[in-house]
Amino acid sequence: MKIKKKSILMMIAVMALLLVGCRPSDEKLSEAEQARSLLMQVKQTAEDTYLDISDTTMRSSLDELALKEAEIEQLDFTKMSDKKIDEVLPTIAELTDSYQNLGKDLSAILTDETGVKEEKAKHKGLDAYFINKTGMNLSKIVLHDITADTYSDNYIGDGVTLLAGYTLMGVSLDIYSDSSEWEFVITDDVNNEYTLSCESLRGEALDGASIVLTYDSKEAVGTATLGGYFPEPEPVETEEGAAEGAAEDASADASSEGGN
């Protein structure tokens, strides 16, 4: 009996030692959990950045890393030995580096796309129409943004002539908000070029404006004048005014009959 009891006690002790040997130390468990937590953070950052961009070329790389990361999330470190954790830590570190590198690439794309969006937002379409009072038939009307030193396309269109005194409707000017100085460059039907000074094209109230093009050949000076933003409203006749008008008409009719 005593021998059997001793054997049982020894078996229990051995099993206890085996169980203890399969459990990680507190330090190693903490190291593993911190490594996994960092991995999950960099993964989330990369995924969030990806959602903010329109470029989809990195999607397959993210999916590939996500499969590996999911395996790490499923690991139960509490049931692993220190040795086993040490074998897994390099894989976690490598995966973390991969996510960080991919995150840098995604951030660079986001920076580029944001810059393009901000720059695009600085451009506003200004609806207008040209009135040709230069005394010349025009083959070209081009807007020169002096500040940005850029030129628009020909608003008249190739092979088309805007005759003297005629109006060109349906024009949309691309106005850059950071600019402050513009001019129009016109070309007549015999290919002579003239520059017309222009006032500021900035401001919401200018939408729908007429741009009157004039040129003084004696002074060799041309201008592009903004005006006629909205048509003048028709006068509204009140009831009192209508009554007064009717009374005046009746009085006039009575006088006319009396004179006859």
Helices and strands as residue ranges (DSSP letters): H 2-21, H 26-51, H 59-74, G 77-79, H 82-121, E 123-133, E 138-145, E 150-151, E 167-176, E 182-188, E 193-198, G 204-206, E 209-216, E 221-227, H 239-259
